[in-house]
Structures are given as C-alpha cells and as structure tokens.
Amino acid sequence: MRHPFSSLRRTVPAAGALLGLLALAGCGSAMSDGSALGGEARPAPYPGRITLNSQPVGARCVLTNTADGSRLGEVTTPAQVPLPRGTAIIEAVCTAAGHAETTIALRPVRDFAEGIHHPQPIGTGAIQNAAVVRSGSTRRYNDTTVMLPPQPFPSAEARDAWFADRATAIRAAAAPSIARAQRASNATIDTAQVLQGYLAADLAALDRQKAAATVAAPEPQPETPARRRR
C-alpha cells in the first residue's frame, strides 16, 4: 500500500555531492549561524517528521502539497506527520465539531540544528548556496498546533479576545525568525521581508476568519410577573 505521505515531491542531491558542497562553505556558515542565533540554543536534529497538534484535540486535518496540488493524507490530531526536507509549503485544513474550519501553512524554514551548514550566498559559496536553496536540504518543518476558534462564540467580547490573543501569538511565533534574518541575512534562506510577508498573510487570514465568526444569540429572558400582567 502506498504511504499516505509518499506523494510529497522534493529534489535532494546525492549525499556525497551535498557534503562536498557544504564543506566548502562550512566555516563561514558556522560563524554566520552564530550571528543569526544571537545566543539562542540550536534546535534538536530534525527527525524528518513533525507533531501536528490542535486545540481542541481530535481535529481532522487534510494535508496538501501546495507546490503540485497533491494530497498528502489525512490525520487526526495529535499526529506524527512525515515531512522530509524540501521547499514545499504544506497546507493543513482542519475541522472539529463546534469549531470553525481552520487552514494553516506549514512552511519549511532554515534549519539551525548542529551540523547543518548552509553555504554563504556570496564568494566561493554562491554556487553551493543556490543548489542548497533549490533542494531545500537545509530546511526543516516545525511542530505545529492548529488553533480552531469556537463556532459560535458565546459573546462578541469572547470572540474579540480570542482573535486578539491569536494575533499576539502569531506575531510572537514569527519574531525569532525575522530577528535572525535581520541580524545575519547571509545565514538564512528567507529574507526578513519574505518572513514579514508570511506574517502579514497569516494575520490577514486570521482577520478573515474573525469576520466570518458568529456569536450565539442571547437566550430569551423569562417574563416577570409585572410584564405578564400588562
């Protein structure tokens, strides 16, 4: 039986060739990585999969490779989703009873794990950098939690507070990557402008979801004796 995620397409250079390319620019890469990280700890090695969670748990998520439109599979959260390194943005459309359908983008990002060296985009590393950018061999996907808003909300105040909290969380999640790109653009793949564009797209999607959110109608108040006598 074909694995549900086997249709994810990617281009990966031969291991020996890739190691040779990266060795040429390894020292400069390590230095620029340090500048980009700015004291942050490196992440754990990428296992080739992510954990997809949701609030509420038990959401049904359909995953699609936006690079070629192929459907990768369907999972129920929490789930382990195999995602090899590559350049494809994966769309996850999640549904859960009593909540609004929510779509998120799983974007592969620069991997700063120990031993992952991304060639410099200048000087002797320019050709190697271009090859690695095309293959996505120094990118990784990150564990993600999909937040599905209630449908309907008990009040307009509850709706506004939920979406305000989500906007704050989305900005906070994007801030480290943007800061790294601003500190050392030669250590990243996506520029700060690209990452800010992704943030703007996520916030715009959140605004559209808020505009479509509904609020429960107030329950009718019981009649008082005085109102019944009129």
N, C-alpha and C positions, 0 to 999 in steps of 0.2 A: 504494500500500500504506500502510496506517495505521502511523504511527510507534509502536513498542512502548511508548513512554512518553507517548503523547498523551492517555491517559485520566486523567492527574493533574489533578484539579479544583481550581480556585482562583478567588478573586474579586479582580480587580485594578481599581482605579478608573481613570478616564480620566487620561492623563498630565498634561494641563493642570490638572485639578482637584486632583490629588495634589500637584503642585508648588506650587499656591497654598496648599494646606493646610499643607504643610511650611514654607513661607516664614514663616508667621505665628509659628511657634514655633522657628525655626532658631537664633536666638541663644542662647536658654535651653538648647536641646538641645546645642549645641556645648559650653557650659560644663559641663553635667551629664555629657556624654560624657567630658570630661577628668577629672572626679572619678571616674567609674566605672573608666576605664582605669588611673588611678593610675600613669602613667608608661609603661605598656605601649604598644608600637607598634600602630598601626592595621593591620588585615589588608589584603591586596590586594583590589581590587574583585572582587565576585562575578561569575563568568562565566556563571552560570546552569546550572552542572553541577558534579559532584564527581568525584573519582577514588576508586573503590572498590577497595581492595587487600585481600589476605588473606595469612595465614600458616597453611598453605602457599599458595603461589601456585597459580592454576588452579582455585580453588574455583568451584563453580556456585552462583549466588545468584539467588533469585527474589524480586522486589520487589513489595510490595503497599501500596497507599494505605489506611491504616487508617481514614481518615475516611469512606470509602464502600465499602471492601472490594474495590475494583477492582485487578486485577493489572496492574502497570505494565510488566513484562517480565522477561526472564531474561538474565543476563550471566555471563561467565566472567572472573574477576579475573586481572590488573588490567583495569579497565574504566572508561570515561568514561560517567557516568550523568547525563543531562539532568534537572535538578530546578529548575524555575522557583521564584521566591519564592512563598511561601504559608504556610499554617498546618498542613498535613497532616503527621502523623508517618508516616514510611515504614518499613515492616518489611522487613528483609532476612533471608531464611532461606538459609543457605549450607551446602553439603556438599562434602566432599572425601574421596577414598579414604584409609582408615587414620586418619580423624579423626571426632570426634563432630559431628553436626549442630549448628549454632550459629545462634541468632536474635538479631539486634540491632535497635535502634530508631534510625532516622535522624531526629533532631528538629531542626526549624528554629529557629535561635537569633537573637538580636538582632545585627544587622549593624553593626559599629562602623567600617566602611570609610569613607574620606574622602568627604565629600559626602552620606552617608546620614544624614539628620537625623530622629530620632524625636520627635514632638511631646511636650511635657510633659503629664502626666496631670492637671494642676491649672490653675486660672485660665483664660486665654484659649485654652490648648491642649487643654482637656479633650475637646471635641467632635472635634477633629482626631485626638487620640490614640486615641479609640475607633474611628474609621474605619480608621486605620492598623493597629490591633491586629486588627480583623476581617479585613482584607485580607491581612495578612502581608507587606506591601510593604517593610518594613524588617527582614525576617528573611532568613536565608540558611542553607544546609546546608553542612557542613564535610566535607572529605576524611576518609575513614574506612578503617581497616584492621580487618578481621574476624579475630579470633584463634580458630582451631579447635583444641581440645585433642586430643592423640593418643588413639586408641582401639584397643587398651588402652594404659595406661601400663606401663612396664617394672617399676615398683615403687610401693608406697604412698608412699614418700618423694618420688619424682619427681612423682606426682600432687599431693601436698600443696604442693610447692614451686611447681609450675606455677600452681595456683589462687591461691596466696598472692601470686605476682608479678602475676597478672592483677588481683586486688583492689587492689593498690597502684597499678597503672597506671590503673585506672578512677577511683580517688579523685583521683589527680593530674590526670587529664584534666578532671574536674568542678570542681576547686578554683578555677581562674581565673574562671569564670562566676559561681560562688557568691560569690566575693570581690567581683566587680564589683557584683552585686546588693546586697550588704551595704554597700558604700561609697556607692552612689548609686542608690537604688531607683527614682528618677524617670527614670533613663536606661535602664532595662531594661524588658523586656516581662514576662518571667517573674520572679516574686519569688524571693528566696533560699529560701523554704520550698518552692516548686514545684520548684526545681532540686535541692534536697536530697531531695525525694521521688523525682525521676528517678534520682538516685544510689542511693537505697535500693532502687528497683526493679531497677536493673542489678546491684547486689550480690546481691539475692535470687535473680535469675535465674542468676547465677554459682554461688551455693550449690546451687541445684537441679541445675545441670549437674555440679557436683562430686559430689553424692550419686549421680548416675547413672553416673559414670565407672567404668570397670572397670580392674582390674590383671591383667597377664598372670600365669598360673600359673607357678610356678617350674619350671625344667626338672629332670627326674629326675636324681639323681646316679648316676654309674656305680658298679656294685658293686666293692668292693675284694676282693682275693684272700681276706682273712680272712673277709669276710662270705659269700663263695661257699662256703668250707669248712664252714660251720656246717650 
